Amino acid sequence: MGAKHFLEKIIGYVGGEIADEDGVFQGGIGPALADAEGGPIEPEGLVGGVVGLENPFRCGVGDELDEAVALGLARELVADDFDGDHLAGGGEAVAQAVFFVLLRPLSKNCYSRINKLLTESLWLELIWLIDWWAGIKIELYTDSETLQLMGKENALVICNHRSDIDWLIGWVLAQRSGCLGSTVAIMKKEVKFLPVLGWSMWFAEYIFLERDWAKDETSLKSGFRHLEHMPFPFWLALFVEGTRFTQTKLLQAQEFAASKGLPIPRNVLIPRTKGFVTAVQSLRPFVPAIYDCTYAVPKSEASPTLVRIFKGISCPVKVQIKRHKMEELPETDDGIGQWCKDAFVAKDALLEKYSTTEIFSEQDLQQIRRPKTSILVVVCWLCLLGFLVYEFFQWTSLLSSWEGILFTVLFLLLVTVIMEIFIHSSQSERSKPPMVLPTQDPMKQKLLQT
């Protein structure tokens, strides 16, 4: 069934009564349509009865949707050729947009369940790069109780921000835990404008900040209220340092710590606790745990980057996860902020110990296997992409003339240059030499370098 025909069926059904929490809303978007055999489709009284599903689903505003049915509905659209209007990677974003417009206003639960599958199908393509293309080995250190709970409970995830792919490592762990599609993060607003990836994050209802607390506080609290009604376990990722680790930023953090009498960091930055405090105070009622993650790579290895991943360069990555019960955190804002600072002092000590002794963690090393699901997803999208490219060139006859060949080559070069600019702009400043410390005090200079 074509995507347009599929959507017509959905819109046609929103022509009867739509149940909401208060009763019944009369009216709808469109009349009943004819089914594949030409017979009339009668409104069921709810948004349901989609042709192509053996059992019609019924979901009004605020109603629960059976997960198996939701997944079947999403697969119907993802597996469709979408009439040749999308390419690999962009299809999920288009499908997300369709469901965001048509389904979310009627039932956020239905939308969340379907969007979980769509998001997962996109993120799996990137996980394939980590697992199978670059072959990056992720070593997870945690206790067996935490491992059993991962993916089965809501959690606030905090981590040191060491490189430009920390978020990808987090996605890999979320995928292993079964909550990849329900993992969201707090990110700067510019990210949502990135083609496909940023759009998908927006439809997945990531929380985007402008780094203006007067505006960001409202955005955070609104996003947290939405998470309370998620119909399945979720992870909320927060990089408390607020920026990636670089030598330049480390020196600035060291100078600030020295001026305030704080412990001087060597491997992390000083956390910005305002957002963390707001998160803890807002999430307490429905998030039982904080996952305190520490990320490291061996000294002998270069940190993984997007460029190195695309080149297929492997690198071992170590991650320690310590689970803290939310109820054990202090009640006051100042107490929560101090807890966060203490957690990063402990991270710094852990990373310093690893740097000097090569012993990373006292936690148990857990065995997590690479799933083959991502391979299947990538193969399916490559086949679809190859077919669409072939059909496109057949239709346009671009390769039948020198002008068409030249245009195609120039277009591919332009795309390559844009991707190179994007990838390199996302890299850390790790290659820059350390700057001269902005202090003339010899004692402070010595202090910062110890």
C-alpha positions in Angstrom: 0.0 0.0 0.0 1.4 3.4 -1.0 2.1 6.0 1.7 -0.3 8.5 0.3 -3.1 5.8 0.2 -2.1 4.8 3.7 -2.4 8.4 5.0 -5.8 8.8 3.2 -7.0 5.9 5.1 -6.0 7.4 8.4 -7.5 10.8 7.6 -10.6 9.1 6.4 -11.1 7.5 9.7 -10.8 10.8 11.6 -14.2 11.5 10.3 -16.2 9.9 13.1 -16.3 10.5 16.8 -13.0 10.9 18.5 -13.1 10.0 22.2 -11.2 12.2 24.7 -11.0 12.1 28.4 -14.1 14.3 28.9 -16.4 12.5 26.6 -16.8 12.5 22.8 -15.7 15.1 20.3 -18.1 15.1 17.3 -16.9 15.8 13.8 -13.7 15.0 12.0 -11.2 15.7 9.3 -12.6 13.8 6.4 -15.4 11.4 5.3 -15.2 7.7 5.2 -13.2 6.3 2.3 -13.5 3.2 0.2 -11.3 0.3 1.1 -9.1 -1.7 -1.3 -12.1 -3.7 -2.5 -14.2 -0.7 -3.1 -16.5 -1.2 -0.1 -17.3 1.7 2.3 -15.2 2.2 5.4 -17.4 3.1 8.3 -16.1 5.3 11.1 -15.5 3.2 14.2 -16.2 6.0 16.6 -12.5 6.3 17.4 -9.3 6.8 15.4 -8.9 3.2 14.3 -9.6 0.5 11.7 -6.5 1.3 9.6 -6.6 -0.9 6.5 -3.6 -3.2 6.4 -3.7 -4.2 10.1 -5.5 -7.4 10.9 -7.0 -5.9 14.1 -8.2 -2.3 13.9 -6.8 -0.3 16.8 -8.8 2.2 18.7 -7.1 5.1 20.4 -8.7 8.4 21.4 -7.1 11.4 22.9 -5.2 10.2 25.9 -6.1 6.5 25.4 -3.5 3.7 25.5 -2.5 2.0 22.3 -1.5 -1.6 22.3 2.3 -1.6 21.6 2.2 -4.5 19.1 -0.4 -2.6 17.0 1.5 0.7 17.3 4.7 -1.0 16.0 2.7 -2.6 13.2 1.3 0.8 12.1 4.8 2.3 12.1 6.3 -0.5 10.1 3.5 -0.1 7.6 4.8 3.4 6.9 8.5 2.8 7.3 8.5 -0.2 5.0 6.5 1.7 2.3 8.4 3.1 -0.6 6.9 6.6 0.2 6.3 7.0 -3.5 10.0 7.6 -4.1 10.0 10.9 -2.2 12.7 10.1 0.4 16.1 8.6 0.7 17.7 6.4 3.3 17.9 8.2 6.6 15.4 10.8 5.6 12.4 8.5 5.4 12.1 8.1 9.2 12.1 11.9 9.6 9.4 12.3 7.0 7.3 9.5 8.7 7.9 11.2 12.1 6.6 14.5 10.6 3.5 12.8 9.3 2.6 11.2 12.6 3.5 14.4 14.5 0.9 16.3 12.5 -1.9 13.6 12.2 -1.6 11.5 15.3 0.0 13.5 18.1 -2.9 16.0 18.5 -5.3 13.0 19.0 -3.2 10.8 21.2 0.2 11.5 22.6 0.6 7.9 23.8 -0.1 6.5 20.4 2.4 9.0 18.9 5.1 8.2 21.4 4.8 4.4 20.8 5.0 4.8 17.0 7.7 7.5 17.2 9.8 5.2 19.4 10.1 2.7 16.5 10.8 5.4 13.9 13.5 7.0 16.0 15.1 3.6 16.7 15.3 2.8 13.0 17.2 6.0 12.3 19.6 5.7 15.3 20.4 2.1 14.4 22.1 3.3 11.2 24.6 5.3 13.4 25.0 2.5 15.8 26.0 0.3 12.9 28.9 2.7 12.2 30.1 2.2 15.8 29.6 -1.5 16.1 30.3 -2.9 12.6 32.0 -0.3 10.5 34.5 1.2 12.9 34.4 -1.8 15.3 34.6 0.3 18.4 34.6 -2.0 21.5 32.7 -0.6 24.4 33.6 -2.0 27.8 30.8 -1.5 30.4 31.7 -1.5 34.1 28.7 -1.7 36.5 27.2 -4.0 39.1 24.8 -6.7 38.1 21.8 -5.1 39.8 22.2 -1.9 37.8 22.6 -3.9 34.6 19.3 -5.7 35.2 17.5 -2.4 35.8 18.9 -0.5 32.8 16.1 0.0 30.2 13.4 -1.1 32.7 13.2 2.2 34.7 13.2 5.9 34.0 16.6 7.4 34.6 18.5 10.7 34.5 21.9 10.0 32.9 24.8 12.3 33.5 28.3 11.9 32.0 31.6 13.7 31.4 31.7 15.3 28.0 35.0 14.1 26.6 34.6 13.9 22.9 32.3 14.7 20.0 30.7 11.2 20.0 29.9 10.7 23.6 26.2 10.9 22.7 26.7 8.0 20.3 28.3 5.9 23.0 25.2 6.6 25.1 22.9 5.5 22.3 24.8 2.2 22.0 24.3 1.5 25.7 20.6 2.5 25.4 20.2 0.1 22.4 21.8 -2.7 24.4 19.3 -1.9 27.2 16.3 -1.8 24.9 15.4 1.9 25.3 17.1 3.4 22.3 13.9 4.8 20.9 12.9 6.4 24.2 16.3 8.0 25.0 16.2 11.8 24.8 18.8 14.4 25.6 19.1 18.1 26.5 21.0 19.8 23.7 21.7 23.3 22.3 19.0 24.5 19.9 21.3 24.7 16.9 21.3 20.9 16.7 17.6 20.7 15.7 18.3 22.4 12.4 20.7 19.7 11.2 19.2 17.8 8.2 17.5 14.5 9.1 19.4 13.9 12.4 18.3 17.2 14.1 14.8 17.0 12.6 14.4 13.5 14.0 15.5 14.7 17.5 12.9 17.5 17.3 10.1 15.1 16.5 11.4 12.7 19.2 10.9 15.7 21.6 14.4 16.3 22.7 14.8 19.3 24.9 16.7 22.2 23.2 18.2 25.1 25.0 19.3 28.6 24.0 21.8 29.1 26.8 19.6 31.9 28.2 18.4 30.8 31.6 15.3 33.0 31.5 14.1 31.0 28.4 15.8 27.7 29.2 14.1 27.2 32.6 10.7 27.3 30.9 11.8 24.9 28.2 13.3 22.5 30.7 10.2 22.4 32.9 7.9 22.0 29.9 10.0 19.1 28.6 10.1 17.4 32.0 6.3 17.6 32.2 6.0 15.8 28.9 8.3 13.0 30.1 6.1 12.3 33.0 3.5 10.8 30.6 5.9 8.7 28.6 4.2 5.2 28.2 7.5 3.3 28.5 10.9 3.7 30.4 13.1 6.5 29.1 16.6 7.8 29.6 17.2 11.6 29.8 20.8 12.5 29.0 22.4 15.6 30.4 26.0 16.7 29.9 26.3 18.8 33.1 29.7 20.4 32.1 27.8 22.2 29.3 30.5 21.8 26.7 33.1 19.4 25.4 36.4 18.9 27.3 39.4 20.6 25.7 42.7 21.7 27.1 41.7 25.4 26.7 38.5 24.9 28.6 40.3 22.8 31.2 42.8 25.6 31.9 39.9 28.0 32.3 38.1 25.6 34.7 41.3 25.2 36.7 41.7 29.0 37.1 38.1 29.4 38.2 38.5 26.5 40.7 41.7 28.1 42.1 40.0 31.5 42.5 37.0 30.0 44.3 38.9 27.5 46.5 37.4 24.5 44.8 39.2 21.2 44.0 41.2 21.7 40.9 40.1 19.4 38.1 42.6 17.6 35.8 40.3 15.4 33.6 36.8 17.0 33.8 35.3 20.5 33.7 33.4 22.1 36.6 29.8 21.2 36.2 27.1 23.8 35.7 24.6 22.7 38.3 21.6 25.0 37.6 20.1 22.8 34.9 20.9 19.6 36.9 19.1 21.0 40.0 16.0 21.9 38.0 16.1 18.4 36.4 16.3 16.6 39.8 13.6 18.7 41.4 11.2 18.2 38.5 11.9 14.5 37.8 11.9 13.3 41.4 8.2 12.1 41.4 8.6 9.7 38.4 12.3 9.1 37.9 13.7 6.7 40.5 17.4 6.7 39.6 20.4 8.7 38.3 23.0 6.9 36.2 26.3 8.5 36.8 28.4 7.6 33.8 32.2 8.1 33.4 33.7 7.8 29.9 37.4 7.2 29.1 39.7 5.9 26.4 43.2 4.5 26.9 46.1 7.0 26.9 47.7 5.1 24.0 44.6 5.6 21.8 43.3 8.7 20.1 39.7 9.6 21.2 37.1 8.4 18.7 35.7 11.1 16.5 33.1 11.2 13.7 36.0 11.4 11.1 37.8 8.4 12.6 34.5 6.4 12.7 33.8 7.2 9.0 37.3 6.1 8.2 36.7 2.8 10.0 39.3 3.4 12.7 38.6 1.3 15.8 39.2 2.3 19.4 38.3 0.8 22.8 36.0 2.9 25.0 35.5 2.3 28.7 32.3 3.4 30.5 31.5 3.1 34.2 27.9 3.4 35.4 27.0 4.0 39.0 23.3 4.0 39.9 22.1 6.4 42.6 18.6 6.4 44.0 16.9 9.7 43.4 15.4 9.6 46.8 18.9 9.7 48.4 19.7 13.1 46.9 19.4 16.2 49.1 16.2 18.1 49.1 17.5 21.6 48.8 18.8 23.2 45.6 22.2 24.0 47.2 22.5 20.4 48.4 21.7 19.0 45.0 24.2 21.3 43.3 26.9 20.2 45.8 26.1 16.6 45.2 26.7 17.1 41.5 30.0 18.8 42.1 31.1 16.0 44.4 30.1 13.5 41.7 32.5 15.2 39.3 35.3 15.3 41.8 34.9 11.6 42.1 34.9 11.3 38.2 38.1 13.3 38.1 39.7 11.0 40.7 38.6 7.9 38.8 40.0 9.2 35.5 43.3 10.3 37.2 43.7 6.9 38.7 43.1 5.3 35.3 45.7 7.7 33.7 48.4 6.7 36.2 47.6 3.0 37.0 45.6 1.9 33.9 43.0 0.5 36.3 39.7 2.0 35.3 37.0 0.7 37.6 36.4 -1.6 40.6 33.0 -2.4 39.2 32.4 -5.7 37.3 33.1 -5.8 33.6 29.8 -6.7 32.0 29.5 -8.6 28.7 27.4 -6.8 26.2 27.2 -8.2 22.7 26.8 -6.3 19.4 23.3 -6.9 18.0 22.9 -7.7 14.3 19.7 -5.7 14.1 21.6 -2.6 12.9 23.1 -4.6 10.0 19.6 -5.5 8.8 18.4 -1.9 9.0 21.4 -0.6 7.1 21.1 -3.3 4.4 17.4 -2.5 3.9 18.1 1.2 3.6 21.0 0.7 1.2 18.8 -1.5 -1.1 16.1 1.2 -1.0 18.6 4.0 -1.7 20.1 2.1 -4.6 16.7 1.5 -6.1 15.6 5.1 -5.8 18.9 6.4 -7.2 18.5 4.0 -10.2 14.9 5.1 -10.7 15.9 8.8 -10.4 18.6 8.5 -13.1 16.3 6.5 -15.3 13.6 9.2 -15.0 15.9 12.2 -15.5 18.3 10.7 -18.0 21.0 12.8 -16.3 23.8 10.3 -17.3 22.8 10.4 -21.0 24.6 13.7 -21.7 27.9 15.3 -20.7 26.0 18.2 -19.1 24.0 15.8 -16.9 27.2 13.9 -15.9 28.9 17.2 -15.0 25.9 18.3 -13.0 25.9 15.0 -11.1 29.6 15.1 -10.3 29.4 18.7 -9.1 26.4 17.9 -6.9 28.2 15.0 -5.3 31.2 17.1 -4.7 29.1 19.8 -3.0 27.5 17.2 -0.8 30.9 15.8 0.1 32.2 19.3 1.0 29.2 20.1 3.1 29.5 16.8 5.0 33.2 17.4 5.6 32.6 20.9 7.0 29.9 19.5 9.3 32.0 16.7 10.5 35.1 18.8 11.2 33.1 21.5 12.8 31.8 19.0 15.3 35.3 17.9 16.5 36.8 18.9 19.7 39.7 21.4 20.0 41.9 18.6 21.3 44.7 19.3 18.7 45.1 22.9 19.8 48.2 23.6 22.0 47.5 24.6 25.5 47.1 28.4 25.8 49.1 30.5 28.2 47.2 30.8 31.5 45.5 34.2 31.9 47.2 34.9 35.2 50.5 36.5 36.1 50.7 35.0 39.6 53.6 32.5 39.6 52.1 30.6 42.6 48.8 30.2 40.8 50.6 29.1 37.6 52.3 26.4 39.6 49.1 25.4 41.3 47.2 25.0 38.0 49.8 22.9 36.4 50.1 20.4 39.3 
